[in-house]
Amino acid sequence: MNKATTENQYESGFREAFVDDVKELLDQGYEIVDVREDWEWQRGHIPGARHVVLGEILANPTGHHFSDRTVFQCQVGERSAVASEMAVALGVGGFSAWKEAGLPVETS
């Protein structure tokens, strides 16, 4: 089964997504970020994907912008999981995304 990981603003952390799920997310306007190495990217990639090698994300975590509508993709799912965890750690998604989506907020 082919899978990728996606940061989902309505869940804590990230979730695995299978090919059909990813296609649907892309149709809904999600961005796909391919975190594979340059030589892997050059051998083929998903049309419209943005290429950011995982090592670049880890070396400079705040140097790249990822939205809460990002799907991270690699060859088998391990590197994309790391990229998703890093995005969550940097605050992608969460309460800010909830508010920005115009969803209800309660105050004390």
FIMAR-776944 format. One record per atom (N, C-alpha, C, CB): residue number from 1; residue in three letters; chain; atom name; x, y, z. Coordinates in steps of 0.001 Angstrom, whole numbers, plus 500000, padded with zeros to 6 digits. Last residue first. Glycine has a CB too. Layout:
N
LOLUM   resi   resn   chain   name       c1       c2       c3
LOLUM    NUM    ALA       A     CA        X        Y        Z
...
END
This chain:
108
LOLUM   resi   resn   chain   name       c1       c2       c3
LOLUM    108    SER       A      N   486787   532397   528228
LOLUM    108    SER       A     CA   486324   532315   529630
LOLUM    108    SER       A      C   485741   533635   530064
LOLUM    108    SER       A     CB   487476   531913   530575
LOLUM    107    THR       A      N   485627   531671   524915
LOLUM    107    THR       A     CA   486527   532353   525838
LOLUM    107    THR       A      C   485932   532277   527236
LOLUM    107    THR       A     CB   486763   533834   525411
LOLUM    106    GLU       A      N   485583   529490   522103
LOLUM    106    GLU       A     CA   484981   529949   523349
LOLUM    106    GLU       A      C   486040   530667   524180
LOLUM    106    GLU       A     CB   484365   528760   524142
LOLUM    105    VAL       A      N   485098   529486   518640
LOLUM    105    VAL       A     CA   486057   529604   519738
LOLUM    105    VAL       A      C   485304   530116   520962
LOLUM    105    VAL       A     CB   487252   530559   519362
LOLUM    104    PRO       A      N   484328   527848   515524
LOLUM    104    PRO       A     CA   483932   528479   516788
LOLUM    104    PRO       A      C   485022   528413   517858
LOLUM    104    PRO       A     CB   482675   527823   517312
LOLUM    103    LEU       A      N   486398   528631   512629
LOLUM    103    LEU       A     CA   485620   527703   513447
LOLUM    103    LEU       A      C   485361   528319   514813
LOLUM    103    LEU       A     CB   486350   526346   513591
LOLUM    102    GLY       A      N   487961   529949   510820
LOLUM    102    GLY       A     CA   486691   530546   511172
LOLUM    102    GLY       A      C   485788   529638   511992
LOLUM    102    GLY       A     CB   485985   530953   509943
LOLUM    101    ALA       A      N   490462   529131   510325
LOLUM    101    ALA       A     CA   489436   528490   509508
LOLUM    101    ALA       A      C   488043   529040   509821
LOLUM    101    ALA       A     CB   489461   526979   509725
LOLUM    100    GLU       A      N   491831   530423   512298
LOLUM    100    GLU       A     CA   491952   530946   510951
LOLUM    100    GLU       A      C   490911   530343   510015
LOLUM    100    GLU       A     CB   493342   530686   510417
LOLUM     99    LYS       A      N   491248   528697   514465
LOLUM     99    LYS       A     CA   490723   530068   514436
LOLUM     99    LYS       A      C   490737   530629   513024
LOLUM     99    LYS       A     CB   491537   530976   515367
LOLUM     98    TRP       A      N   492673   526391   513625
LOLUM     98    TRP       A     CA   491244   526308   513938
LOLUM     98    TRP       A      C   490616   527703   513825
LOLUM     98    TRP       A     CB   491021   525715   515368
LOLUM     97    ALA       A      N   495269   527347   513495
LOLUM     97    ALA       A     CA   494611   526908   512264
LOLUM     97    ALA       A      C   493103   526834   512458
LOLUM     97    ALA       A     CB   495154   525541   511818
LOLUM     96    SER       A      N   495683   527796   516219
LOLUM     96    SER       A     CA   495756   528910   515257
LOLUM     96    SER       A      C   495038   528555   513966
LOLUM     96    SER       A     CB   497221   529278   514958
LOLUM     95    PHE       A      N   495527   525206   517310
LOLUM     95    PHE       A     CA   494496   526189   517606
LOLUM     95    PHE       A      C   494507   527357   516625
LOLUM     95    PHE       A     CB   494668   526703   519012
LOLUM     94    GLY       A      N   496923   523045   514717
LOLUM     94    GLY       A     CA   496603   523419   516082
LOLUM     94    GLY       A      C   495546   524502   516179
LOLUM     94    GLY       A     CB   497832   523868   516776
LOLUM     93    GLY       A      N   499174   523895   512084
LOLUM     93    GLY       A     CA   497922   523298   512554
LOLUM     93    GLY       A      C   497593   523819   513932
LOLUM     93    GLY       A     CB   498011   521761   512570
LOLUM     92    VAL       A      N   502473   524214   513090
LOLUM     92    VAL       A     CA   501561   524097   511952
LOLUM     92    VAL       A      C   500322   523371   512434
LOLUM     92    VAL       A     CB   502226   523345   510744
LOLUM     91    GLY       A      N   504369   524367   515135
LOLUM     91    GLY       A     CA   503092   525048   515294
LOLUM     91    GLY       A      C   502180   525022   514096
LOLUM     91    GLY       A     CB   503333   526424   515651
LOLUM     90    LEU       A      N   506600   522878   515092
LOLUM     90    LEU       A     CA   506768   524295   514786
LOLUM     90    LEU       A      C   505451   525061   514807
LOLUM     90    LEU       A     CB   507422   524454   513437
LOLUM     89    ALA       A      N   505620   520349   515485
LOLUM     89    ALA       A     CA   506431   520937   516554
LOLUM     89    ALA       A      C   506619   522439   516346
LOLUM     89    ALA       A     CB   507796   520244   516628
LOLUM     88    VAL       A      N   504451   519952   512965
LOLUM     88    VAL       A     CA   503597   520054   514146
LOLUM     88    VAL       A      C   504353   520725   515288
LOLUM     88    VAL       A     CB   503098   518659   514579
LOLUM     87    ALA       A      N   506798   519768   511436
LOLUM     87    ALA       A     CA   505819   520826   511164
LOLUM     87    ALA       A      C   504902   521034   512366
LOLUM     87    ALA       A     CB   504984   520483   509912
LOLUM     86    MET       A      N   507932   517452   512539
LOLUM     86    MET       A     CA   508639   518726   512651
LOLUM     86    MET       A      C   507667   519884   512419
LOLUM     86    MET       A     CB   509814   518792   511641
LOLUM     85    GLU       A      N   506044   515547   511762
LOLUM     85    GLU       A     CA   506281   515796   513193
LOLUM     85    GLU       A      C   506979   517125   513407
LOLUM     85    GLU       A     CB   507116   514666   513808
LOLUM     84    SER       A      N   506414   515702   508978
LOLUM     84    SER       A     CA   505121   516052   509583
LOLUM     84    SER       A      C   505269   516369   511061
LOLUM     84    SER       A     CB   504116   514914   509396
LOLUM     83    ALA       A      N   509039   514755   508747
LOLUM     83    ALA       A     CA   508720   516117   508306
LOLUM     83    ALA       A      C   507398   516583   508917
LOLUM     83    ALA       A     CB   508649   516186   506764
LOLUM     82    VAL       A      N   508633   512131   509679
LOLUM     82    VAL       A     CA   509540   513036   510405
LOLUM     82    VAL       A      C   509233   514485   510037
LOLUM     82    VAL       A     CB   511029   512702   510088
LOLUM     81    ALA       A      N   506950   511203   507649
LOLUM     81    ALA       A     CA   506471   511232   509036
LOLUM     81    ALA       A      C   507326   512175   509875
LOLUM     81    ALA       A     CB   506484   509812   509648
LOLUM     80    SER       A      N   508634   511317   505473
LOLUM     80    SER       A     CA   507481   512224   505489
LOLUM     80    SER       A      C   506868   512296   506886
LOLUM     80    SER       A     CB   506420   511766   504466
LOLUM     79    ARG       A      N   510415   509277   506143
LOLUM     79    ARG       A     CA   510891   510671   506125
LOLUM     79    ARG       A      C   509730   511652   506135
LOLUM     79    ARG       A     CB   511771   510922   504894
LOLUM     78    GLU       A      N   508604   507028   505953
LOLUM     78    GLU       A     CA   509359   507344   507170
LOLUM     78    GLU       A      C   509809   508799   507207
LOLUM     78    GLU       A     CB   510570   506433   507285
LOLUM     77    GLY       A      N   507369   506528   503478
LOLUM     77    GLY       A     CA   506598   507097   504568
LOLUM     77    GLY       A      C   507370   507475   505815
LOLUM     77    GLY       A     CB   505571   506165   504940
LOLUM     76    VAL       A      N   508747   505788   501178
LOLUM     76    VAL       A     CA   507975   504756   501886
LOLUM     76    VAL       A      C   507214   505275   503110
LOLUM     76    VAL       A     CB   508899   503652   502317
LOLUM     75    GLN       A      N   509559   508232   499867
LOLUM     75    GLN       A     CA   509485   506964   499158
LOLUM     75    GLN       A      C   508583   505943   499856
LOLUM     75    GLN       A     CB   510868   506393   499002
LOLUM     74    CYS       A      N   507380   510958   500761
LOLUM     74    CYS       A     CA   508721   510430   500499
LOLUM     74    CYS       A      C   508564   509090   499798
LOLUM     74    CYS       A     CB   509557   510282   501826
LOLUM     73    GLN       A      N   505511   513876   501485
LOLUM     73    GLN       A     CA   505625   512635   500748
LOLUM     73    GLN       A      C   507093   512252   500608
LOLUM     73    GLN       A     CB   504961   512759   499368
LOLUM     72    PHE       A      N   503125   515747   503251
LOLUM     72    PHE       A     CA   504538   515422   503080
LOLUM     72    PHE       A      C   504636   514026   502468
LOLUM     72    PHE       A     CB   505312   515498   504444
LOLUM     71    VAL       A      N   500747   518081   502578
LOLUM     71    VAL       A     CA   500970   516639   502564
LOLUM     71    VAL       A      C   502463   516429   502326
LOLUM     71    VAL       A     CB   500090   515914   501458
LOLUM     70    THR       A      N   499226   520800   504188
LOLUM     70    THR       A     CA   500414   520253   503547
LOLUM     70    THR       A      C   500428   518743   503667
LOLUM     70    THR       A     CB   501684   520849   504158
LOLUM     69    ARG       A      N   497672   522746   505483
LOLUM     69    ARG       A     CA   497131   521993   504342
LOLUM     69    ARG       A      C   498286   521452   503504
LOLUM     69    ARG       A     CB   496192   522890   503469
LOLUM     68    ASP       A      N   498890   524333   507235
LOLUM     68    ASP       A     CA   498164   523198   507815
LOLUM     68    ASP       A      C   497483   522372   506725
LOLUM     68    ASP       A     CB   497120   523691   508835
LOLUM     67    SER       A      N   501994   525056   505489
LOLUM     67    SER       A     CA   500667   525370   506014
LOLUM     67    SER       A      C   500045   524135   506652
LOLUM     67    SER       A     CB   499754   525914   504898
LOLUM     66    PHE       A      N   505332   525889   505963
LOLUM     66    PHE       A     CA   504379   524833   505634
LOLUM     66    PHE       A      C   503042   525206   506257
LOLUM     66    PHE       A     CB   504872   523428   506139
LOLUM     65    HIS       A      N   508299   527453   505081
LOLUM     65    HIS       A     CA   506910   527651   505516
LOLUM     65    HIS       A      C   506057   526486   505035
LOLUM     65    HIS       A     CB   506343   529000   504983
LOLUM     64    HIS       A      N   511584   527237   506371
LOLUM     64    HIS       A     CA   510607   526819   505368
LOLUM     64    HIS       A      C   509206   527028   505935
LOLUM     64    HIS       A     CB   510825   525327   504953
LOLUM     63    GLY       A      N   513226   527822   508472
LOLUM     63    GLY       A     CA   513553   528388   507169
LOLUM     63    GLY       A      C   512576   528044   506063
LOLUM     63    GLY       A     CB   514894   527943   506771
LOLUM     62    THR       A      N   512985   526583   510848
LOLUM     62    THR       A     CA   512152   527766   510645
LOLUM     62    THR       A      C   512387   528415   509285
LOLUM     62    THR       A     CB   512413   528776   511742
LOLUM     61    PRO       A      N   514844   524414   510615
LOLUM     61    PRO       A     CA   513405   524185   510791
LOLUM     61    PRO       A      C   512522   525395   510521
LOLUM     61    PRO       A     CB   513154   523719   512169
LOLUM     60    ASN       A      N   517358   523551   509192
LOLUM     60    ASN       A     CA   516848   524913   509331
LOLUM     60    ASN       A      C   515321   524858   509475
LOLUM     60    ASN       A     CB   517265   525798   508103
LOLUM     59    ALA       A      N   517864   520830   509275
LOLUM     59    ALA       A     CA   518979   521750   509488
LOLUM     59    ALA       A      C   518509   523181   509748
LOLUM     59    ALA       A     CB   519905   521727   508287
LOLUM     58    LEU       A      N   515372   519711   508649
LOLUM     58    LEU       A     CA   515966   519450   509960
LOLUM     58    LEU       A      C   517093   520426   510284
LOLUM     58    LEU       A     CB   516490   518025   510020
LOLUM     57    ILE       A      N   515052   520626   506037
LOLUM     57    ILE       A     CA   514052   520972   507055
LOLUM     57    ILE       A      C   514656   520804   508446
LOLUM     57    ILE       A     CB   512777   520089   506904
LOLUM     56    GLU       A      N   517235   519443   504820
LOLUM     56    GLU       A     CA   517138   520905   504839
LOLUM     56    GLU       A      C   516146   521369   505903
LOLUM     56    GLU       A     CB   516719   521434   503455
LOLUM     55    GLY       A      N   516591   516731   505070
LOLUM     55    GLY       A     CA   517773   517254   505744
LOLUM     55    GLY       A      C   517772   518768   505829
LOLUM     55    GLY       A     CB   519014   516790   505038
LOLUM     54    LEU       A      N   514399   516508   503309
LOLUM     54    LEU       A     CA   514195   516439   504755
LOLUM     54    LEU       A      C   515383   517011   505517
LOLUM     54    LEU       A     CB   513950   514998   505184
LOLUM     53    VAL       A      N   514211   518806   500624
LOLUM     53    VAL       A     CA   514860   517627   501195
LOLUM     53    VAL       A      C   514715   517657   502720
LOLUM     53    VAL       A     CB   516366   517566   500783
LOLUM     52    VAL       A      N   511545   519789   498982
LOLUM     52    VAL       A     CA   512351   520267   500103
LOLUM     52    VAL       A      C   512924   519017   500773
LOLUM     52    VAL       A     CB   511498   521155   501123
LOLUM     51    HIS       A      N   509673   520533   496239
LOLUM     51    HIS       A     CA   510768   519679   496694
LOLUM     51    HIS       A      C   511564   520373   497794
LOLUM     51    HIS       A     CB   511692   519308   495518
LOLUM     50    ARG       A      N   506238   520327   495581
LOLUM     50    ARG       A     CA   507346   521200   495998
LOLUM     50    ARG       A      C   508427   520286   496577
LOLUM     50    ARG       A     CB   506875   522302   497062
LOLUM     49    ALA       A      N   504391   519012   492816
LOLUM     49    ALA       A     CA   504975   518886   494158
LOLUM     49    ALA       A      C   506077   519916   494353
LOLUM     49    ALA       A     CB   505530   517462   494384
LOLUM     48    GLY       A      N   503458   519022   490242
LOLUM     48    GLY       A     CA   503062   520123   491109
LOLUM     48    GLY       A      C   503646   520073   492506
LOLUM     48    GLY       A     CB   501600   520157   491209
LOLUM     47    PRO       A      N   503453   515502   489906
LOLUM     47    PRO       A     CA   503322   516818   489271
LOLUM     47    PRO       A      C   502814   517867   490254
LOLUM     47    PRO       A     CB   502380   516736   488070
LOLUM     46    ILE       A      N   505687   513657   491872
LOLUM     46    ILE       A     CA   504275   513980   491627
LOLUM     46    ILE       A      C   504191   515374   491008
LOLUM     46    ILE       A     CB   503435   513907   492955
LOLUM     45    HIS       A      N   508694   512555   490191
LOLUM     45    HIS       A     CA   507958   513113   491323
LOLUM     45    HIS       A      C   506525   513436   490901
LOLUM     45    HIS       A     CB   508664   514381   491866
LOLUM     44    GLY       A      N   511817   511090   489292
LOLUM     44    GLY       A     CA   510374   511214   489127
LOLUM     44    GLY       A      C   509712   511730   490383
LOLUM     44    GLY       A     CB   509772   509886   488740
LOLUM     43    ARG       A      N   514490   511350   489543
LOLUM     43    ARG       A     CA   514006   510114   488907
LOLUM     43    ARG       A      C   512492   510120   488706
LOLUM     43    ARG       A     CB   514402   508903   489747
LOLUM     42    GLN       A      N   514792   513643   491035
LOLUM     42    GLN       A     CA   515127   513686   489613
LOLUM     42    GLN       A      C   514651   512454   488857
LOLUM     42    GLN       A     CB   516614   513835   489443
LOLUM     41    TRP       A      N   514189   512703   493596
LOLUM     41    TRP       A     CA   513300   513683   492948
LOLUM     41    TRP       A      C   513523   513673   491440
LOLUM     41    TRP       A     CB   513539   515109   493517
LOLUM     40    GLU       A      N   516478   511201   494073
LOLUM     40    GLU       A     CA   515178   510536   494028
LOLUM     40    GLU       A      C   514160   511408   493291
LOLUM     40    GLU       A     CB   514680   510217   495457
LOLUM     39    TRP       A      N   518451   513138   494104
LOLUM     39    TRP       A     CA   518527   512088   493082
LOLUM     39    TRP       A      C   517210   511323   492975
LOLUM     39    TRP       A     CB   519673   511117   493400
LOLUM     38    ASP       A      N   517654   514721   496353
LOLUM     38    ASP       A     CA   517649   515265   495000
LOLUM     38    ASP       A      C   517629   514166   493935
LOLUM     38    ASP       A     CB   518861   516155   494798
LOLUM     37    GLU       A      N   515526   512840   498654
LOLUM     37    GLU       A     CA   516808   513394   498211
LOLUM     37    GLU       A      C   516708   513853   496756
LOLUM     37    GLU       A     CB   517941   512347   498371
LOLUM     36    ARG       A      N   512148   513774   499650
LOLUM     36    ARG       A     CA   513193   512838   499247
LOLUM     36    ARG       A      C   514464   513583   498821
LOLUM     36    ARG       A     CB   512693   511943   498101
LOLUM     35    VAL       A      N   509908   515181   500292
LOLUM     35    VAL       A     CA   511078   515368   501161
LOLUM     35    VAL       A      C   512210   514401   500820
LOLUM     35    VAL       A     CB   510679   515192   502622
LOLUM     34    ASP       A      N   507556   517019   498676
LOLUM     34    ASP       A     CA   508357   515810   498514
LOLUM     34    ASP       A      C   509659   516011   499281
LOLUM     34    ASP       A     CB   508630   515495   496995
LOLUM     33    VAL       A      N   504533   518246   499508
LOLUM     33    VAL       A     CA   505959   518524   499665
LOLUM     33    VAL       A      C   506693   517192   499656
LOLUM     33    VAL       A     CB   506252   519326   500984
LOLUM     32    ILE       A      N   501565   519462   498184
LOLUM     32    ILE       A     CA   502369   518278   498439
LOLUM     32    ILE       A      C   503838   518679   498457
LOLUM     32    ILE       A     CB   502103   517180   497374
LOLUM     31    GLU       A      N   498814   521301   499495
LOLUM     31    GLU       A     CA   500130   521325   498852
LOLUM     31    GLU       A      C   500832   520010   499165
LOLUM     31    GLU       A     CB   500987   522553   499336
LOLUM     30    TYR       A      N   495299   521088   498817
LOLUM     30    TYR       A     CA   496456   520845   499676
LOLUM     30    TYR       A      C   497731   520900   498848
LOLUM     30    TYR       A     CB   496333   519482   500393
LOLUM     29    GLY       A      N   493044   521330   497226
LOLUM     29    GLY       A     CA   493957   522456   497334
LOLUM     29    GLY       A      C   495118   522275   498285
LOLUM     29    GLY       A     CB   493212   523626   497740
LOLUM     28    GLN       A      N   491509   519158   496743
LOLUM     28    GLN       A     CA   490930   520152   497647
LOLUM     28    GLN       A      C   491878   521329   497886
LOLUM     28    GLN       A     CB   490571   519501   498978
LOLUM     27    ASP       A      N   493181   517567   495276
LOLUM     27    ASP       A     CA   492040   518150   494572
LOLUM     27    ASP       A      C   491358   519238   495403
LOLUM     27    ASP       A     CB   491032   517062   494216
LOLUM     26    LEU       A      N   494779   516747   497390
LOLUM     26    LEU       A     CA   495357   517635   496376
LOLUM     26    LEU       A      C   494241   518312   495577
LOLUM     26    LEU       A     CB   496303   516846   495426
LOLUM     25    LEU       A      N   492940   515064   498689
LOLUM     25    LEU       A     CA   493451   516253   499372
LOLUM     25    LEU       A      C   494041   517249   498374
LOLUM     25    LEU       A     CB   494512   515856   500412
LOLUM     24    GLU       A      N   492639   513068   496691
LOLUM     24    GLU       A     CA   491483   513874   497106
LOLUM     24    GLU       A      C   491930   515161   497804
LOLUM     24    GLU       A     CB   490570   513059   498041
LOLUM     23    LYS       A      N   495236   512046   496682
LOLUM     23    LYS       A     CA   494676   512609   495451
LOLUM     23    LYS       A      C   493496   513516   495799
LOLUM     23    LYS       A     CB   494231   511479   494472
LOLUM     22    VAL       A      N   495341   511061   499296
LOLUM     22    VAL       A     CA   496228   512158   498891
LOLUM     22    VAL       A      C   495692   512830   497637
LOLUM     22    VAL       A     CB   497664   511643   498648
LOLUM     21    ASP       A      N   493472   508977   499173
LOLUM     21    ASP       A     CA   493271   510089   500103
LOLUM     21    ASP       A      C   494089   511296   499678
LOLUM     21    ASP       A     CB   493644   509674   501533
LOLUM     20    ASP       A      N   494688   507301   497311
LOLUM     20    ASP       A     CA   493390   507900   496982
LOLUM     20    ASP       A      C   493084   509097   497883
LOLUM     20    ASP       A     CB   492275   506853   497106
LOLUM     19    VAL       A      N   497071   506635   498807
LOLUM     19    VAL       A     CA   497118   507320   497522
LOLUM     19    VAL       A      C   495793   507997   497175
LOLUM     19    VAL       A     CB   497492   506341   496434
LOLUM     18    PHE       A      N   496564   507336   502340
LOLUM     18    PHE       A     CA   496828   506465   501210
LOLUM     18    PHE       A      C   496639   507229   499907
LOLUM     18    PHE       A     CB   495917   505234   501251
LOLUM     17    ALA       A      N   498113   508845   505061
LOLUM     17    ALA       A     CA   497101   508955   504019
LOLUM     17    ALA       A      C   497505   508064   502856
LOLUM     17    ALA       A     CB   496923   510429   503555
LOLUM     16    GLU       A      N   498519   509155   508556
LOLUM     16    GLU       A     CA   498913   508534   507305
LOLUM     16    GLU       A      C   497772   508673   506318
LOLUM     16    GLU       A     CB   499296   507048   507509
LOLUM     15    ARG       A      N   498572   512313   510275
LOLUM     15    ARG       A     CA   497982   511008   509992
LOLUM     15    ARG       A      C   498553   510465   508696
LOLUM     15    ARG       A     CB   496441   511099   509911
LOLUM     14    PHE       A      N   499842   514182   513083
LOLUM     14    PHE       A     CA   499625   513948   511663
LOLUM     14    PHE       A      C   498974   512594   511488
LOLUM     14    PHE       A     CB   500950   514031   510868
LOLUM     13    GLY       A      N   498870   516202   515816
LOLUM     13    GLY       A     CA   499908   515493   515090
LOLUM     13    GLY       A      C   499574   515367   513626
LOLUM     13    GLY       A     CB   500125   514132   515684
LOLUM     12    SER       A      N   495467   516065   516392
LOLUM     12    SER       A     CA   496768   516401   516937
LOLUM     12    SER       A      C   497791   515583   516185
LOLUM     12    SER       A     CB   496840   516139   518475
LOLUM     11    GLU       A      N   493299   517259   513820
LOLUM     11    GLU       A     CA   493815   516169   514637
LOLUM     11    GLU       A      C   495105   516655   515269
LOLUM     11    GLU       A     CB   494044   514862   513794
LOLUM     10    TYR       A      N   492702   519302   512168
LOLUM     10    TYR       A     CA   491664   518886   513085
LOLUM     10    TYR       A      C   492075   517698   513942
LOLUM     10    TYR       A     CB   490425   518556   512324
LOLUM      9    GLN       A      N   494759   519789   510384
LOLUM      9    GLN       A     CA   494493   520796   511409
LOLUM      9    GLN       A      C   493474   520344   512428
LOLUM      9    GLN       A     CB   494025   522062   510773
LOLUM      8    ASN       A      N   497092   517393   509575
LOLUM      8    ASN       A     CA   495670   517687   509525
LOLUM      8    ASN       A      C   495322   518610   510684
LOLUM      8    ASN       A     CB   494825   516385   509577
LOLUM      7    GLU       A      N   499679   516608   507535
LOLUM      7    GLU       A     CA   499367   517357   508756
LOLUM      7    GLU       A      C   497915   517764   508619
LOLUM      7    GLU       A     CB   500326   518620   508964
LOLUM      6    THR       A      N   500202   513412   506212
LOLUM      6    THR       A     CA   499621   514737   506052
LOLUM      6    THR       A      C   499399   515354   507417
LOLUM      6    THR       A     CB   498301   514673   505261
LOLUM      5    THR       A      N   502204   511087   504463
LOLUM      5    THR       A     CA   501687   511628   505708
LOLUM      5    THR       A      C   501187   513029   505454
LOLUM      5    THR       A     CB   502761   511618   506817
LOLUM      4    ALA       A      N   501393   508323   502304
LOLUM      4    ALA       A     CA   502126   509554   502601
LOLUM      4    ALA       A      C   501621   510019   503948
LOLUM      4    ALA       A     CB   501930   510665   501480
LOLUM      3    LYS       A      N   501565   505088   500762
LOLUM      3    LYS       A     CA   501022   506052   501707
LOLUM      3    LYS       A      C   501947   507256   501820
LOLUM      3    LYS       A     CB   500811   505403   503083
LOLUM      2    ASN       A      N   500611   502152   499119
LOLUM      2    ASN       A     CA   501361   503393   499059
LOLUM      2    ASN       A      C   500724   504401   499990
LOLUM      2    ASN       A     CB   501423   503936   497621
LOLUM      1    MET       A      N   500834   498825   500000
LOLUM      1    MET       A     CA   500000   500000   500000
LOLUM      1    MET       A      C   500881   501241   500000
LOLUM      1    MET       A     CB   499050   499997   501207
END
